[in-house]
Amino acid sequence: MARYRGPRLRRCRAVGAVLPGLTTDAVLERPYPPGQHGARRRRKASDYKTRLIEKQKVRWHYGVMEKQFRRYVKEASRLSGPTGHNLVRLLEQRLDNVVWRLGLAPTIPAARQMIVHRHVEVNGQRVDRPSYQVQLGHSVSIREKSRTKTFIQAFLERSTTRVVPEHLEFDPAKAEGKMIALPGLESLPFEGNPQAIVEFYSQTL
């Protein structure tokens, strides 16, 4: 299955929530599923559908394909502590997410493009893998040569107004951020239920 390239708000409407990593829109004008009869479908959701929606919210927000997402859930289950908390931590440590959370890109897809085009460094070394796991103490910055590009200068100007989560710190003057603590469940930037995701996969993993 190829990466989804359709309307992003369509996905937000499908799960009934704004996914901040996917769109810069703050609210949904039509907070119901897309389609001719989307506004009239008000049947009570089954437990399966509720868990599916929670899974899709997190997967679409972070821009992870289904096969890769399953691997994250498996890895989270092997770590000590609650699986749901571990899953959020692993996803929050993705480099494309960290670049977005620092305000260096307006969305996670934009951050992913910057990384693939080799505009981003980790500890002074270029990294072109969006899934790279940023560890405690790692610094993330924009390449010095890339800072002269118009679109990156625009991103840096906007970054001064972005709220950086507590597990990160950011220096706009250096276009550099650092992970000062491991992200936790509270780091999820929208209302979600990671435990429902664990329950969704419990029969298949």
SULZILIN-V120256 format. One record per pair of residues at least 6 apart in sequence whose ideal C-beta (glycine too) atoms are under 7 Angstrom apart, sorted by the first residue. I is the first residue (numbers start at 1). J is the second residue. Records with the same first field share a line. If there is no record, write none. Layout:
# SULZILIN-V120256
I = J / J
This chain:
# SULZILIN-V120256
1 = 65
3 = 65
8 = 22 / 23
9 = 23 / 25
10 = 34
11 = 19 / 22 / 60
12 = 18 / 19 / 22 / 23 / 28
13 = 28 / 30 / 31 / 32 / 33 / 34
14 = 33 / 34
15 = 53 / 56 / 57
16 = 31
17 = 57 / 190 / 191
18 = 25 / 26 / 27 / 28 / 190
19 = 57 / 60 / 61 / 190
20 = 189 / 190
21 = 61 / 62 / 63 / 97 / 100 / 107 / 108
22 = 60 / 61 / 107 / 108
23 = 107
24 = 106 / 107
32 = 38 / 39
33 = 41
50 = 196
51 = 196 / 199 / 200
52 = 200
54 = 192 / 193 / 196 / 197
55 = 197 / 200
57 = 192
58 = 192 / 197
59 = 69
61 = 190
62 = 91 / 94 / 97 / 108
63 = 108 / 109 / 112
64 = 72
70 = 201
72 = 87 / 90 / 91
73 = 87 / 197 / 201 / 205
74 = 205
75 = 90
76 = 83 / 86 / 87 / 90
77 = 83 / 205
79 = 86
83 = 198
84 = 185 / 194 / 195 / 197 / 198
85 = 184 / 185 / 194
87 = 194 / 197
88 = 183 / 185 / 187 / 188 / 194
89 = 182 / 183 / 184
91 = 97
92 = 183 / 187
93 = 133 / 134 / 183
94 = 130 / 131 / 133
95 = 115 / 122 / 127 / 129 / 130 / 132 / 134
96 = 108 / 111 / 112 / 115 / 130
97 = 108
98 = 134 / 140 / 179
99 = 105 / 111 / 114 / 115 / 120 / 140
100 = 107 / 108 / 111
101 = 164 / 165 / 168
102 = 140 / 159 / 164 / 168 / 170 / 177
103 = 158 / 159 / 162 / 164 / 170
104 = 111 / 142 / 155 / 159
105 = 111 / 114 / 155
106 = 155
112 = 130
114 = 120
115 = 127 / 128 / 130
116 = 128 / 130
118 = 126 / 128
119 = 142 / 143 / 146 / 152
120 = 127 / 140 / 142 / 143
121 = 127 / 141 / 143
122 = 132 / 134 / 138 / 140
123 = 138 / 139
126 = 143
134 = 140 / 179
135 = 179
136 = 179 / 182
137 = 179
138 = 179
139 = 176 / 177 / 178
140 = 177
141 = 174 / 175 / 176
142 = 152 / 175
146 = 152
147 = 175
156 = 172 / 175
159 = 172
160 = 172
164 = 170
165 = 187
166 = 181
167 = 179 / 180 / 181 / 182 / 183 / 187
168 = 177 / 178 / 179 / 180
169 = 177 / 178 / 180
170 = 177
185 = 194
